[in-house]
């Protein structure tokens, strides 16, 4: 799940666009919520994660971080490892 400014097809900030671009590299299902449309959701997510900025990425219910963290994980190969079983499950269900 990505809590972002905008939606994956139309991000409303560069950081959200970067996070979407990175995640789309892995052919995994991408769920997103637009925090600009729901101030209560925005505040609740911030309080839950204790992370002040958006986007905020959660993988399998675990808070991962923002676009900078996702990009670093992508570059190091750590993101591929974290997402690999999600991509496999999606391919099996097709």
C-alpha positions in Angstrom: 0.0 0.0 0.0 1.3 3.4 -0.9 -0.2 6.5 0.8 0.6 9.2 -1.6 -0.2 12.6 -3.0 -2.4 11.8 -6.0 -2.9 8.3 -7.5 -0.4 6.0 -9.3 -1.6 7.1 -12.8 -1.5 10.8 -11.8 0.9 11.5 -8.9 0.7 15.0 -7.5 4.3 15.3 -6.4 7.7 14.2 -7.6 8.4 12.0 -4.6 5.1 10.1 -5.1 5.9 9.7 -8.8 9.3 8.3 -8.0 7.9 5.8 -5.5 5.3 4.6 -8.1 8.0 4.3 -10.8 10.2 2.2 -8.6 7.4 -0.1 -7.4 6.1 -0.6 -11.0 9.5 -2.1 -11.9 8.5 -5.2 -9.9 5.2 -6.2 -11.5 3.4 -6.5 -8.1 -0.1 -5.3 -7.3 -0.1 -1.7 -6.3 -2.7 -0.3 -4.0 -2.8 3.4 -3.3 -4.7 6.0 -1.3 -4.6 9.7 -2.1 -4.0 11.5 1.1 -4.8 14.8 -0.5 -8.5 13.8 -0.6 -8.7 12.7 3.1 -7.0 14.9 5.8 -8.1 12.5 8.5 -6.4 9.6 6.7 -3.2 11.6 6.2 -3.0 12.4 9.9 -3.8 8.8 11.0 -1.1 7.4 8.7 1.4 10.0 10.0 0.5 9.1 13.6 0.7 5.3 13.0 4.1 5.4 11.2 5.7 8.3 13.1 6.9 9.4 9.7 6.2 13.1 8.8 6.3 13.0 5.0 4.6 11.3 2.1 4.6 9.0 0.2 4.6 6.3 2.8 5.0 2.7 1.6 3.8 -0.4 3.5 4.7 -3.9 2.2 2.7 -6.8 3.7 1.5 -4.4 6.4 5.0 -3.3 7.4 5.9 0.4 7.2 9.0 0.6 4.9 9.5 4.4 4.5 9.3 7.0 1.8 10.5 7.3 -1.8 14.1 7.7 -0.7 14.1 4.5 1.3 12.3 2.6 -1.6 14.9 3.9 -4.1 17.8 2.9 -1.9 16.3 -0.6 -1.4 15.8 -0.9 -5.2 19.4 0.1 -5.9 20.7 -2.4 -3.3 18.5 -5.3 -4.4 16.8 -5.4 -1.0 13.4 -4.3 -2.4 13.5 -7.2 -5.0 13.9 -9.7 -2.2 11.1 -8.1 -0.1 8.7 -8.2 -3.1 9.6 -11.4 -4.8 6.9 -13.6 -3.2 4.3 -11.0 -4.0 5.2 -11.1 -7.7 5.1 -14.9 -7.7 1.7 -15.0 -6.1 0.3 -12.5 -8.6 1.6 -14.6 -11.6 0.1 -17.8 -10.1 -3.3 -16.3 -9.8 -3.4 -15.3 -13.5 
